[in-house]
Amino acid sequence: MTETAQAAFKPGKGAGSTVGVALLGMGTVGAEVLRLLGERSDEFTARIGGPLEVRGIAVGDLSKPRPGVDRDLLTDDALGLVKRDDIDLVIEVIGGIDYPRQVVLAALRAGKSVVTANKALIAAHADDLAAAADESGVDLFFEAAVAAAIPVVGPLRRSLAGDKVNQVMGIVNGTTNFILDAMYHRGASYEEMLAEATELGYAEADPSADVDGYDAASKAAILASLAFHTRVSGENVHTEGIRDISVEDIDAAKAANSTIKLLAICERLVDDEGKESVSARVYPALVPTSHPLASVSESYNAVFVEAESAGRLMFYGNGAGGGPTASAVLGDVVAVARNIVHGGRGPGESTYAELPIADFGDVSTRYHVDMQVDDRTGVLAEVASVFAEQGVSLKTVRQEELRDGARLVVITHSAREADLENTVDKLKQLDAVMAINSVIRMEG
């Protein structure tokens, strides 16, 4: 029997045993986790079968006032804290990648189970973190890393483990959904709504991670890895943000009985020979108002799952904030602490399928192309011929007269991304096309 296999049989501490906890980070989420651990200690003890005891809190600034927190618990040595013999479980809510990776790896290698809310860390380093957890026979749980309080990691890891998931599509970033939802309902510009989102605390001073799609891409990588039993990193996710979405784009969406959402889409693709691959992508897309995701408003998140036997499932709720994120963290804490007390492990990383990552150009989607053209006979035929030459068929064409030329709005049938991109490039070269106002994909 290998060392890894032996480690998997790690026994529990025994009913009634205390679980020593190290908390890394005391920001909004960390402070809420600590508060709830204190206020609901009796309930946690009953649910776990033994008490939880916070034995150390790692912070970046020891001089910062922290009312109600026992200063004897504070330390700025996170690495030293996670290696202590009296620590059984580590809660990581620091954020970032490089330093948390170092600390979490040290904790796992020291035989401590870890609960983290760090989506960027999991998306970038799931492989070495999972390997370290397996070698020590401990748990690595991260429900809060995707959509905060919405339980989607657990269902993909456990409830749907006996099914075949074909697609996971969702709104997983509250900041961008708040901005796009307000643009749709209030007619405001992107700049106006970004400023309001910043003032309300939805957006950071540097909003790049949200509005450029990187936050959603990290979550898409995690969801794809879980759904398709294939390791998908953030680098494998095609990523586009919402900075270029205009009021005119919103109006065009309304005219098409749609709204615009920043979607994370994870899909199992099957080619003509039956070979499977995985696509993970993030971009703004038109979603029909009849689709459940279209009604997700303000800063809420939702994840739509399609599985062969279970059919369509939708998980909806508050996807950000200290309370919702702390709820997901503590759900993992209870599950992990039970294993520490009673023995056993939760499900670990499953990458047995090892499906290849699809080239983005081979992904099929639909386009909504809004362009300004010359208002003369034959222009529509010229434009249609460009689509036909690239093998892209048209579903609908709408034309409006303008003071200078005409507006032509084309919605395509599903076609390969590469063919659609080539079509748009060819359209830009036509003398009859004065401007391409916008090109937005359609999903759902």
ABEGO torsion letter per residue (X at the ends): XBAAAAAAABBBAEBGBBBBBBBBEABAAAAAAAAAAAAAAAAAAAAAGBBBBBABBBBABAABBBBGBBAAABBABAAAAAABAABABBBBAAEEAAAAAAAAAAAAAAGBBBBBABAAAAAAAAAAAAAAAAAAGBBBBAAAABGEABBAAAAAAAAAAABBBABBBBBABAAAAAAAAAAAAAGBBAAAAAAAAAAAGABBABAAAAAAGAAAAAAAAAAAAAAAGBBBBAAABBBBBAAABBAAAAAAAAAAGBBBBBBBBBBBBBBAAGBBBBBBBBBBBBBBAABAAAABBEABBBBBBBBAAAEBBBBBEBABEAAAAAAAAAAAAAAAAAAAAAEEBBBBBBAAAGBBBBBAAABBBBBBBBBBBBBBBGAAAAAAAAAAAAGBBBABBBBBBBABEBBBBBBBBBBBAAAAAAAAAAAAABAABABBABBBBBBX
